[in-house]
């Protein structure tokens, strides 16, 4: 992605990021923020198949059961990674009210392609739309992909996790089209 195609805000953020990292490569921590297994659990409990409807229909449950615990976990995870003296990027620390999911995705894809040498996947990453997109970007870009302990996540590992999530989605009545598309893409790679 060309930096010129980013929003002005994203350009400013990337500029500030450049000031901080000074040419170093970082580990990007793929953590769920507004989606993930917790969103799936809320969807299941309310018998909703469209995950994007949860925040609109049940904003209190979304904030209490999804967003707050995801942010708490992301902070804990990033602190653990940084204890190893690793330059780590925690995307959950950037919150801009006016931004859409696409705005964040565009920014983080640009960061992944320019300043990251490894993506560390948090547990249950496959249930998060953002983490799945970050995995696919890392895969396409040839970046190292690991779990939080540093163990390599192979293409077969990722396919298996997606297949297991598809089974769970069917059982829970959740629309998993985004997972189906990701799996098809990986199978055809």
Secondary structure, 3 states (H helix, E strand, C coil): CCHHHCCHHHHHHHHHHHHHHCCCCEEEEECCCCCCHHHHHHHHHCCCCCHHHHHHHCHHHHHHHHHHHHHHHHHHHHHHHHCCCCCEEEHHHCCCCCCCHHHHHHHHHHHHHHHEEEEEECCCHHHCHHHHHHHHHHHHHCCEEEECCCCECCHHHHHHHHHHHHHHHHHHCCCCHHHHHHHHHHHCC
